[in-house]
Amino acid sequence: MPNHVSRELVITVPIPDDKGRSGDGRPKVRASAATGWSLAGRLVEFRARHGITQAEVAAVVDAGNASTVAQWESGANIPRVSGREHLIELLDGQR
């Protein structure tokens, strides 16, 4: 495990003429890619250490399929909040 502090930065910016989530005017919220980078490294290391496939991870964390997990590992995408929570539970041995 790396010797650095993991941090997450969430910035909320209202966009003119943006109806927000569900049209209620609330601004959209995106998680910082920094969150994904730390999880990506942990996930790749976890899978290598335990010899499990991306499809197996996807099934355990309800991520849909192996392609989703591959996107997380490459940094192309980061898990949504519920997926991130399930993934952290898995990496911490709670799932």
N, C-alpha and C positions, 0 to 999 in steps of 0.2 A: 504494500500500500504506500503511495507517495506521501512524502512528508510536507504536504502543503494544505492550506485551508481551502476547502471548496466553498465557493460563494455563488449566489445567484442574484442577478440584477434584473428586475422587472421594471420596464418603463412603460407608462401608459400615456399615450398621446392621442388626443381627440383629433380626428381628421374632418375638415369642413365637409358638410353634406353627408357625413357618415351616419347611417342609421344605427350603427352599433350592433351588438348582439341582439338577435331576435327583434330588431326594430325598435328597441326601447330607449335608444340614445346612449346607452353605456358604451364607452370606448372598448375596442378590442384589446386584448392583452396577449402579448407574446413573451415566451420565456427566452432568456438570453441563450445564445449558442454555447456560452461557457458551461452551462449546466450539462448540455449534451456531450461536450468534449470530455468532461471528467467521467461521466457515465459510460461513454463509448470505450474508453480505455479499460475501465473496470470490467465491463461486459466481455470484451475480447479476452482479457486475462482470465476471467472466471470460466468462460467456455473452454479455453485451452487447458486450464488446470483440472477441470472436471470431465473433459471429453464429451461435452454435449453439443448438439447441433443448434443452429439458429431456429429451426422448426420446433425443437423441444422447448427452447426458451419462449418462443411465441405462444405455444400452448399453455405454458405455466403462467405467463403474465397476461393472458388474454389479448395478445397483440395482433391477432389475425393470422399472419403467416410469416415464413422465414424472410421474405422480402422486406417486411417492416423492420425486423431485427437487423438485417443487413444495412438498411438505411441509418439506423441508430448507430451502428458500429462505424460506419463510414463518415458520420457527421452530416450526412445529407438531410437528416431529419432528426428531431428530438421527440421523445415520448410526451404525450399529453400528460396532464397531472395525474390521472388515475393510473395510466400505464407506467409513469415514472415512479409512483409509489409502489406499485407491484414489482417493478424491476429492482428498486432499492431493497425491498423485502427479500427478494430472491438473492441478490448479491450479499446481503447480510445474513443469509441462512435462515430466514424466517418463513420461507415459502417452499 
